[in-house]
Amino acid sequence: MKEFTSCKAAIDLCLNTRTFSIAHLYKEEKTMDMHIHDCYELYYSICGGKQFLIDNRFYCIAPGDLFVINQYESHKLAQIDNSIHERIIISIYPDYVKQISSEHTDLDRCFSVRENLFPHRIPLTKEQQNRFLYYVNKITSADGFAHDIIEQSVFMELMVMVNALYGQEAAVPREDDSKYNHLVDDIIVYINRNILHPITIEELSSHFFVSTSYICRVFKQVTGTTINKYIAARRVSIAKACLNAGSSAMEAFEKSGFGDYSNFYKTFTGAVGVSPKKYAALAVR
């Protein structure tokens, strides 16, 4: 299997083949705001970084951390050292994981089970890091006769490993995870509790007793994105989940907290690449 050096190219292949793809990245292709993909993502950090914002939770990134992100979870890397940012991204088509699961082994569990205080992050030991990299190298070096069988069988072994580790780590944050601005933490909690209702900068400013300019500046400084972009990304994530569950475009609009349909249509189409109605049609295939 080809190892990509572009995340976008890897995602495109994953979606086109409806299987999985691997990208080995060394620097940021470009600064990305809060975003979501139509595929699962395994994010393995080789050199570490500073912060990962996934939905309403912050994580500090250390070398050897593995993050498990599903297709509804908006995420963004924040405050990354642009000079060094080496990581491996495995993009996975959701139905593919379900197809290779068995009656007794659900390889989709690490992406679909989202209980309270579950961890997106799996900190790998040195031995586990070596095993993860061994699987990746075996997949990307497979060539010639039966390469497709080797790729799938090794990928299945990798997913067995990830699911076996998922949930074993207590969901206790690292000490460094709390070293960001606590006002931003409270803002994120407030937004997610009220995401289905109209939320304005003025409302947040009044609720937290700070000026609008200050609350916007602090949020952008800590997360790397704006409050309005964060709110929009969370609402698009909710709408995608609704559409995949069989809701109509109008029902997804009503359940995701957008103020009017035209704004919902424009924001969803810009983030996902297709209109809500087209996405709903694709989801039922």
C-alpha positions in Angstrom: 0.0 0.0 0.0 1.2 3.5 -0.9 2.2 5.7 2.1 0.9 9.2 1.4 2.6 12.4 2.4 -0.7 14.4 2.1 -3.6 13.9 4.4 -6.1 15.1 1.8 -4.8 12.6 -0.7 -5.0 9.7 1.8 -8.6 10.7 2.8 -9.6 10.9 -0.9 -8.3 7.3 -1.5 -10.0 6.0 1.6 -13.3 7.4 0.5 -12.9 6.2 -3.1 -11.9 2.7 -2.2 -14.1 2.4 0.9 -11.2 0.7 2.8 -8.4 2.6 4.5 -5.2 4.6 3.8 -2.1 5.7 5.5 -0.3 9.1 5.5 3.0 9.8 7.1 3.2 13.6 7.7 6.1 15.8 8.8 4.6 19.2 8.7 1.2 21.0 8.6 -0.1 21.1 5.0 -1.9 24.3 6.0 -3.6 25.6 9.2 -7.0 23.9 9.5 -9.9 25.1 11.6 -12.2 22.8 13.4 -13.1 20.1 10.9 -14.7 16.7 10.5 -14.1 13.8 8.0 -16.4 11.2 6.5 -13.9 8.6 7.7 -12.6 7.4 11.0 -9.1 8.6 12.0 -6.3 7.0 13.9 -3.8 9.8 14.7 -0.4 8.6 16.0 2.0 11.3 17.3 5.7 10.6 16.7 7.2 13.8 18.0 4.4 15.2 20.2 2.9 18.6 20.0 1.0 20.9 22.3 -2.8 20.5 22.2 -5.6 18.6 20.5 -9.2 19.9 20.7 -11.7 17.1 20.0 -15.3 18.1 20.3 -15.4 19.6 23.8 -12.2 18.2 25.2 -8.5 19.2 25.2 -5.6 16.9 25.2 -1.9 17.6 25.4 0.0 15.6 22.8 3.0 13.5 23.8 5.2 11.2 21.6 3.5 7.8 21.3 0.0 9.1 21.9 -2.7 7.5 19.7 -6.0 9.3 19.1 -9.2 7.6 18.0 -11.6 9.9 16.3 -14.9 9.0 14.6 -16.6 10.7 11.6 -18.8 12.9 13.8 -16.1 14.4 16.1 -14.9 17.8 15.1 -11.2 18.3 15.9 -8.3 20.7 15.5 -4.7 20.8 16.4 -3.9 23.9 18.5 -0.6 25.6 19.2 1.5 23.2 17.2 5.2 23.8 16.7 5.2 24.2 12.9 8.9 23.3 12.5 8.4 19.7 13.6 5.1 17.9 13.5 5.6 14.3 12.6 2.7 11.9 12.8 1.0 9.0 11.1 -2.7 9.3 10.1 -4.7 6.2 9.2 -8.0 7.1 7.5 -10.6 4.3 7.7 -14.0 4.0 5.9 -16.5 3.3 8.7 -18.3 0.5 6.9 -15.0 -1.3 6.2 -14.3 -1.8 9.9 -17.8 -3.2 10.4 -17.4 -5.6 7.4 -14.2 -7.1 8.7 -15.6 -7.5 12.3 -17.0 -10.8 13.4 -19.9 -12.0 15.5 -17.5 -12.1 18.5 -15.1 -9.3 17.7 -16.4 -5.8 17.1 -13.4 -3.9 15.6 -15.7 -0.8 15.3 -16.0 -0.5 19.1 -13.2 2.1 19.6 -15.0 4.4 17.2 -18.6 3.8 18.1 -18.6 3.4 21.9 -18.6 6.9 23.4 -19.4 6.5 27.1 -19.0 9.2 29.7 -15.3 10.1 30.3 -14.1 7.8 27.5 -10.6 8.7 26.3 -10.0 9.7 22.7 -6.3 9.3 23.6 -4.5 6.0 24.1 -0.9 6.6 25.4 1.1 3.7 24.0 4.1 2.2 25.9 7.4 1.9 24.0 6.6 -1.8 23.3 3.1 -0.8 22.0 4.6 2.0 19.9 7.0 -0.5 18.3 4.2 -2.9 17.5 2.0 -0.1 16.1 4.8 1.0 13.8 5.6 -2.6 12.8 2.0 -3.0 11.6 2.1 0.3 9.7 5.4 -0.6 8.0 4.2 -4.1 7.1 1.1 -2.6 5.5 2.9 0.1 3.5 5.7 -2.3 2.4 3.3 -5.0 1.1 3.8 -5.4 -2.6 3.4 -8.0 -5.3 1.5 -11.3 -4.9 -1.3 -11.3 -2.2 -0.4 -7.7 -1.1 -4.1 -7.0 -0.6 -4.5 -10.0 1.7 -1.4 -9.0 3.7 -2.7 -5.4 4.0 -6.1 -6.4 5.2 -4.9 -9.1 7.6 -2.3 -6.8 9.2 -4.8 -4.0 9.4 -7.1 -6.4 11.3 -4.3 -7.2 13.7 -3.7 -3.5 14.2 -7.4 -2.9 14.9 -7.5 -5.8 17.4 -4.6 -4.1 19.2 -6.3 -0.7 19.3 -9.6 -2.1 20.5 -7.9 -4.2 23.2 -6.2 -1.0 24.5 -9.2 1.3 24.1 -10.9 2.0 27.4 -8.2 0.3 29.5 -6.5 3.6 30.4 -8.4 5.4 33.1 -9.9 8.6 31.7 -7.9 10.7 34.1 -6.4 13.8 32.3 -2.7 14.3 32.4 -1.5 17.2 34.6 -0.6 19.1 31.5 -4.2 18.8 30.1 -5.4 21.3 32.6 -2.8 23.9 31.9 -4.9 25.9 29.4 -7.1 28.8 30.2 -9.9 27.6 32.5 -12.2 30.3 31.1 -12.0 28.6 27.7 -12.8 25.3 29.3 -15.9 26.8 30.8 -16.9 28.4 27.5 -16.6 25.1 25.7 -18.7 23.3 28.3 -21.4 26.1 28.1 -21.5 26.0 24.3 -21.9 22.2 24.3 -24.7 22.3 26.9 -26.5 25.0 24.9 -25.6 24.0 21.3 -29.2 23.5 20.2 -30.1 27.0 21.2 -28.9 30.4 19.8 -25.5 31.4 21.2 -24.0 34.8 20.6 -20.7 36.4 21.6 -22.7 38.9 23.6 -24.4 36.2 25.5 -21.2 34.5 26.4 -19.6 37.8 27.4 -22.5 38.6 29.7 -22.6 35.0 31.2 -18.8 35.0 32.0 -18.7 38.7 33.0 -15.9 39.7 30.5 -15.9 41.9 27.4 -16.7 40.6 24.0 -13.2 41.5 22.7 -11.5 39.7 25.6 -13.5 36.5 25.3 -12.9 36.3 21.6 -9.2 36.9 22.0 -8.7 34.4 24.8 -10.7 31.7 23.0 -8.7 32.1 19.7 -5.4 32.3 21.6 -6.0 29.0 23.4 -7.8 26.9 20.8 -6.5 28.4 17.5 -10.1 28.9 16.2 -12.9 31.4 16.8 -15.9 30.9 18.9 -18.3 31.1 15.9 -16.2 28.6 13.9 -16.2 26.2 16.9 -20.0 26.4 17.3 -20.5 25.9 13.6 -18.3 22.8 13.5 -20.1 21.2 16.5 -23.5 21.8 14.9 -22.3 20.3 11.6 -21.1 17.3 13.5 -24.5 16.9 15.1 -26.2 17.3 11.7 -24.0 14.6 10.1 -24.9 12.2 12.9 -28.6 12.9 12.4 -28.4 12.4 8.6 -26.5 9.1 9.0 -29.1 7.9 11.5 -31.8 8.4 8.8 -33.1 11.9 9.5 -34.1 14.2 6.7 -32.2 17.4 5.9 -35.0 19.4 7.6 -34.9 17.2 10.7 -31.1 17.5 10.9 -31.5 21.2 10.6 -34.0 21.3 13.5 -31.9 19.1 15.7 -28.5 20.8 15.2 -29.2 24.3 16.5 -28.7 26.4 13.4 -30.8 29.5 13.4 -32.1 29.3 9.8 -32.1 26.8 7.0 -30.0 28.9 4.6 -27.2 29.2 7.2 -27.4 25.5 7.9 -27.3 24.7 4.2 -24.3 27.0 3.5 -22.3 26.0 6.6 -22.9 22.2 6.1 -22.1 22.3 2.4 -19.0 24.3 3.0 -17.7 21.9 5.7 -18.7 18.6 4.2 -18.5 19.3 0.5 -22.0 18.2 -0.4 -25.5 19.5 0.5 -27.4 18.1 3.4 -29.9 16.4 1.1 -27.1 14.8 -1.0 -25.3 13.7 2.1 -28.5 12.1 3.4 -29.0 10.3 0.1 -25.4 9.0 0.2 -25.8 7.9 3.8 -28.6 5.5 3.1 -26.8 3.7 0.3 
